[in-house]
Amino acid sequence: MATVATPTDKTTEKVEKKSPPVPDEKPDRKQRPRVDEKFKIFSGTANQPLADEVCHFLGMQRGQAQVIRFADGECYVQIQENVRGADVFVMQPTCRPVDEHLMELLLMIDALKRASARRITAVIPYFGYARQDRKDKPRSPISSKLVADLLTTAGAHRALIVDLHTPQLQGFFNIPVDHLFASPVLVDHFRKLALPNLTVVSPDAGGVERARFFAKKVDAALAIVDKRRVDVNVAEIMHVIGDVHGRTCLIIDDLIDTAGTLVKTAAALIENGATQVYACASHAVLSGPAVENIRNSVINEVVVTNTIPLTPAAEDATTDKGGKIKVLSIAGLIGRAIQANHEETSVSKLFV
C-alpha cells in the first residue's frame, strides 16, 4: 500500500516575494542584441560609419565583406560569411565617386544572389543619377531609369531609398520601393529650435510639396522662390512668392550640390525683408565651391543628414568647429525601416 508523506512540523515558513522597485521614469527602450543568423546587413565603402550606426541601433554586427580594387581600378567583391537563405540588406549611397560606388553596390548584390541569399534589399540613403529623370534635351538618356534597371538585373528584390529627387522615380523600379523621408529627423530638430515667425521656403516650384508638408508639421507659413535654371548647376533667382518681411525663413530642399541656388535664394529672402535664414536638406553633396559659398553667405545655419559622408572641407565647416553646417544622424530612421522590412510590418509609422 502506498503511503503519503506528511510534514512532521505543522508550522510552515512563509517566503515573502519581493517585486523589483519600479523606477520613477521609464528608461529609453533599446534594441535587444540580435542572434538571427538569417538577418544580415552588409555595406560597401561609400558610408560605412552610417552602416555601423544602423547595426548598433539594431543590436547586430555588420556583415563581413571584402571590397578591393585592382591596379587598373577594377572592383572585386567577396562576401566572407554564409548568407544562404538569409534576408540581406546592402547599404550603399551612390555618392562621390558615383560610378565606383554604384558598381560596388551592383557587384555586392550579384555576389549575394550567387551565394543563395533568400532576399536582397538595396538600402540606398542617397540615390545618384536621380536628377536625370527625363529627357530635357534631345538625344539625352534617362539615367535614373537605367540605374533602376541595373539594380533589378543585378538581383535586388526590393529597394529602400531616402528622399528621392522626385517621388515619381519609384515608378522607374520594377521591384517594390520603400521611399523614406528625412523629414522626421529634420522636423524634430527645428521644433526644438522654436524659431520665431517661421516661414518655410521652397527654392523652386518642384519642391513646393516637400516644403508644404514640412510647413504643416512645424506650424509655419509657406513661401516659394521662382527660379530659372540657365545652365547645369547655374540658377538665376527671379522673385519671392509670399510674405517673408520680418520673418525667419527656413529653406528646405532634398540636396545641396554646389550651394549656388541655396545662397542666391537666401540673398533674395534677405532682400525681401527676412530677418534671418536657415536651410536644411537631406543630402549634403556639397560639390566644388559649396562649402565656401555657404561660409560666405547670409545663412545662419545649414542642417543636413548623414546619408552622405561629408568631404574634409565640409567637416571643417561643421558647427562643432565653428562653421555653419550641422549634421543630424538618420541611422535610427533607416534602422527602423530595415527592421520593419525584415519583420514584414508596416513602415507607415516612420513618416511624420
RAQUIDA-V613937 format. One record per residue. N is the residue number from 1. RES is the residue in one letter. NEAR is the number of other C-alpha atoms within 10 Angstrom. D_FIRST is the distance of its C-alpha to the first C-alpha in whole Angstrom. Layout:
<<N/RES/NEAR/D_FIRST> <N/RES/NEAR/D_FIRST>>
This chain:
<<1/M/3/0> <2/A/4/4> <3/T/5/6> <4/V/5/10> <5/A/6/13> <6/T/7/16> <7/P/7/19> <8/T/6/21> <9/D/6/24> <10/K/7/25> <11/T/7/28> <12/T/7/28> <13/E/6/31> <14/K/6/33> <15/V/6/34> <16/E/6/38> <17/K/6/38> <18/K/6/42> <19/S/6/44> <20/P/6/47> <21/P/6/50> <22/V/7/52> <23/P/7/56> <24/D/6/59> <25/E/6/60> <26/K/7/59> <27/P/7/59> <28/D/6/61> <29/R/6/59> <30/K/9/59> <31/Q/11/58> <32/R/10/55> <33/P/13/56> <34/R/12/55> <35/V/10/53> <36/D/10/54> <37/E/12/56> <38/K/15/57> <39/F/19/59> <40/K/22/62> <41/I/22/66> <42/F/24/69> <43/S/27/72> <44/G/23/76> <45/T/17/78> <46/A/24/80> <47/N/21/78> <48/Q/17/75> <49/P/14/74> <50/L/22/74> <51/A/26/71> <52/D/18/69> <53/E/18/69> <54/V/25/68> <55/C/22/65> <56/H/17/64> <57/F/19/64> <58/L/20/61> <59/G/15/60> <60/M/19/60> <61/Q/17/63> <62/R/17/66> <63/G/19/66> <64/Q/15/67> <65/A/15/71> <66/Q/13/74> <67/V/16/77> <68/I/14/80> <69/R/10/84> <70/F/8/86> <71/A/7/90> <72/D/6/91> <73/G/9/89> <74/E/10/87> <75/C/15/83> <76/Y/14/80> <77/V/19/76> <78/Q/14/73> <79/I/16/70> <80/Q/10/68> <81/E/10/64> <82/N/16/62> <83/V/22/62> <84/R/17/61> <85/G/14/60> <86/A/19/60> <87/D/19/62> <88/V/26/65> <89/F/26/68> <90/V/25/71> <91/M/27/73> <92/Q/29/77> <93/P/28/79> <94/T/25/83> <95/C/24/85> <96/R/16/88> <97/P/9/88> <98/V/14/87> <99/D/13/87> <100/E/16/86> <101/H/21/83> <102/L/23/83> <103/M/18/83> <104/E/22/80> <105/L/27/78> <106/L/22/79> <107/L/21/78> <108/M/27/74> <109/I/28/73> <110/D/18/74> <111/A/17/73> <112/L/26/69> <113/K/20/70> <114/R/12/70> <115/A/16/67> <116/S/14/65> <117/A/19/64> <118/R/15/63> <119/R/20/65> <120/I/23/68> <121/T/24/69> <122/A/27/73> <123/V/28/73> <124/I/23/77> <125/P/31/77> <126/Y/24/81> <127/F/25/82> <128/G/21/86> <129/Y/19/88> <130/A/18/87> <131/R/14/91> <132/Q/15/92> <133/D/18/90> <134/R/13/94> <135/K/11/97> <136/D/10/99> <137/K/7/102> <138/P/6/103> <139/R/7/102> <140/S/10/99> <141/P/14/95> <142/I/16/92> <143/S/17/90> <144/S/20/87> <145/K/19/86> <146/L/14/87> <147/V/19/84> <148/A/22/82> <149/D/16/82> <150/L/16/82> <151/L/25/79> <152/T/18/77> <153/T/13/79> <154/A/17/77> <155/G/21/74> <156/A/26/73> <157/H/19/71> <158/R/20/71> <159/A/22/73> <160/L/22/73> <161/I/20/76> <162/V/23/77> <163/D/22/81> <164/L/23/83> <165/H/20/86> <166/T/14/86> <167/P/9/83> <168/Q/9/84> <169/L/17/84> <170/Q/18/80> <171/G/12/82> <172/F/15/83> <173/F/19/80> <174/N/13/78> <175/I/15/75> <176/P/14/73> <177/V/19/74> <178/D/17/73> <179/H/18/76> <180/L/20/75> <181/F/22/77> <182/A/25/78> <183/S/23/78> <184/P/16/75> <185/V/19/76> <186/L/21/80> <187/V/17/79> <188/D/13/77> <189/H/13/79> <190/F/15/82> <191/R/12/80> <192/K/8/80> <193/L/9/83> <194/A/10/84> <195/L/17/88> <196/P/10/90> <197/N/13/92> <198/L/21/90> <199/T/26/92> <200/V/28/90> <201/V/34/93> <202/S/25/92> <203/P/24/95> <204/D/21/96> <205/A/13/95> <206/G/14/92> <207/G/18/90> <208/V/20/91> <209/E/11/87> <210/R/17/85> <211/A/26/87> <212/R/19/87> <213/F/15/83> <214/F/22/83> <215/A/21/86> <216/K/12/83> <217/K/15/80> <218/V/17/82> <219/D/13/84> <220/A/19/88> <221/A/20/91> <222/L/23/92> <223/A/25/95> <224/I/23/96> <225/V/23/99> <226/D/16/101> <227/K/19/101> <228/R/14/103> <229/R/12/102> <230/V/9/106> <231/D/8/104> <232/V/6/101> <233/N/11/99> <234/V/12/102> <235/A/16/102> <236/E/15/105> <237/I/18/104> <238/M/13/106> <239/H/14/105> <240/V/21/102> <241/I/13/100> <242/G/14/99> <243/D/16/100> <244/V/24/99> <245/H/15/101> <246/G/14/100> <247/R/20/96> <248/T/20/94> <249/C/29/93> <250/L/27/90> <251/I/24/91> <252/I/29/88> <253/D/24/88> <254/D/21/86> <255/L/21/88> <256/I/22/90> <257/D/18/93> <258/T/21/96> <259/A/24/96> <260/G/17/99> <261/T/21/98> <262/L/27/96> <263/V/20/99> <264/K/20/101> <265/T/29/99> <266/A/26/98> <267/A/17/102> <268/A/17/103> <269/L/27/100> <270/I/21/102> <271/E/13/105> <272/N/16/104> <273/G/14/103> <274/A/19/100> <275/T/15/99> <276/Q/19/96> <277/V/25/95> <278/Y/21/91> <279/A/22/90> <280/C/26/87> <281/A/20/86> <282/S/29/83> <283/H/27/84> <284/A/29/86> <285/V/23/88> <286/L/21/91> <287/S/14/94> <288/G/11/97> <289/P/13/99> <290/A/20/96> <291/V/24/95> <292/E/15/98> <293/N/17/99> <294/I/24/96> <295/R/17/97> <296/N/10/101> <297/S/18/100> <298/V/17/99> <299/I/22/96> <300/N/15/94> <301/E/21/90> <302/V/25/89> <303/V/22/85> <304/V/28/84> <305/T/23/80> <306/N/20/79> <307/T/31/79> <308/I/22/82> <309/P/21/82> <310/L/20/85> <311/T/15/88> <312/P/8/89> <313/A/13/92> <314/A/21/90> <315/E/17/87> <316/D/16/90> <317/A/20/91> <318/T/19/87> <319/T/15/87> <320/D/12/85> <321/K/10/89> <322/G/9/91> <323/G/18/91> <324/K/22/91> <325/I/24/88> <326/K/18/85> <327/V/20/82> <328/L/15/78> <329/S/17/75> <330/I/24/74> <331/A/24/71> <332/G/16/69> <333/L/20/70> <334/I/28/70> <335/G/18/66> <336/R/17/65> <337/A/23/67> <338/I/22/65> <339/Q/15/62> <340/A/16/63> <341/N/18/64> <342/H/17/61> <343/E/10/58> <344/E/9/61> <345/T/10/61> <346/S/10/64> <347/V/16/67> <348/S/11/69> <349/K/9/67> <350/L/16/69> <351/F/12/73> <352/V/14/74>>
